[in-house]
Structures are given as C-alpha cells and as structure tokens.
Amino acid sequence: MREGYAVYPVVDAIGGTSVEAHSAGLQRVIQAGAKPTSWVALAVEFPARLGPPDTVREVIQIVLTDRLLKEQ
C-alpha cells in the first residue's frame, strides 16, 4: 500500500491460531487501508480484469458449480 498498490486480502486465506487471532490480523490490515475480499470474489473478479471472456466463463463454472468436485 505504501507503494500505491490496492491491497485486497483474501479473508478465507488468512490464518490464525484462533478465531480471535484471525479477527485481530484482519482488523490490522483493514485499519491500514486494505479492502477485504473472499476467494470467490477474487476468483471471479481477477480474470474479468485480466483475461479473455472464455477464461471468465471457465472460472465462474469452477467456482459457482460443482465442476471442481466432478473432476477430482
């Protein structure tokens, strides 16, 4: 953030030794100016900004359907 980047911490990926530790860590990054997001939002928004439309459709299909489970 000091270098001008927007920071979007993925809240479902922030670990902690307890629920309280997770919450405290998340609050610190929010207070510093980060904008929390979820892995689903990131998975859908990231390719929409950087990838071709076919990529976006593929990501949405994986994230929002059970395709991922069928391929395992």
HELIX and SHEET records of a PDB file:
HELIX    1   1 VAL A   11  ALA A   13  5                                   3    
HELIX    2   2 VAL A   19  GLN A   31  1                                  13    
HELIX    3   3 TRP A   39  LEU A   50  1                                  12    
HELIX    4   4 PRO A   53  LEU A   64  1                                  12    
HELIX    5   5 ARG A   67  GLU A   71  1                                   5    
END                                                                             
